[in-house]
């Protein structure tokens, strides 16, 4: 039995040049070029649009809600302290 389902593509829309691309939805298409056409037809008909991105959903990687350690940040910034670096003494330039 062959797979008859199209891939899902996430659609990102840019209203005007310089604005960020915003996720507006998804489309099902057999390939990225057709996905762009479907995205144009579905998301750029009524709203101003200068650029569309489509990304195959299977290429999107997300964090796991269970992995709380992923977002833990360290408040220890001792690696920034210059006293821990051995730098040569500044030499006088003959002049």
C-alpha positions in Angstrom: 0.0 0.0 0.0 1.4 3.4 -0.9 1.3 6.5 1.2 -1.3 8.9 -0.3 -1.0 11.6 2.3 0.7 14.9 1.4 3.3 16.4 3.7 2.3 19.2 6.1 4.1 22.5 5.6 4.1 25.3 8.2 3.4 28.7 6.7 5.1 32.0 7.7 3.8 35.3 6.4 5.5 38.7 6.2 3.2 41.8 5.8 5.8 44.3 4.7 9.5 44.3 4.1 11.5 44.5 7.3 8.7 42.9 9.5 9.2 39.5 11.0 7.7 36.4 9.4 4.7 35.3 11.5 3.4 31.7 11.7 -0.1 31.8 10.2 -1.0 28.2 9.7 -0.2 25.1 7.7 -1.0 23.6 4.3 -0.8 20.0 2.9 1.1 19.7 -0.3 3.1 17.1 -2.3 6.2 19.4 -2.4 7.5 22.8 -1.3 6.7 24.6 -4.5 3.1 23.5 -4.5 3.0 24.4 -0.7 4.1 27.9 -1.6 1.2 28.2 -4.1 -1.3 26.8 -1.6 0.0 29.2 1.1 -0.3 32.1 -1.3 -3.9 31.1 -2.2 -4.9 30.6 1.4 -2.9 33.2 3.4 -2.0 36.0 1.0 -5.2 36.7 -0.8 -6.9 39.0 1.7 -4.0 40.3 3.7 -1.1 42.4 2.5 1.9 40.1 2.0 5.4 40.6 0.6 7.0 37.2 1.5 5.9 33.7 2.4 8.0 30.9 3.9 7.0 27.2 4.0 8.7 24.7 6.1 8.0 20.9 6.1 6.6 20.1 9.5 8.8 17.0 9.8 11.9 19.4 9.9 10.6 21.4 12.9 12.2 20.3 16.1 10.7 21.4 19.4 11.6 21.2 23.1 9.9 18.7 25.3 7.8 20.1 28.1 9.2 17.4 30.4 12.8 18.7 30.0 12.8 21.5 32.5 16.6 21.5 32.6 16.8 22.7 29.0 15.8 26.2 30.0 17.7 26.4 33.3 20.2 29.2 33.1 23.2 29.7 35.4 23.6 32.9 37.2 27.2 32.3 37.8 29.2 34.6 35.5 32.6 34.0 37.1 34.0 33.0 33.7 33.7 36.7 32.7 35.9 37.9 35.5 39.3 39.0 34.1 41.2 38.3 37.2 41.2 34.6 36.3 43.1 35.2 33.1 46.9 35.3 32.9 47.8 38.0 30.5 51.3 39.1 29.8 52.4 42.5 31.1 52.1 45.4 28.8 55.5 46.3 27.3 56.6 49.8 26.8 57.0 50.8 23.2 60.4 52.3 22.4 59.9 55.7 21.2 
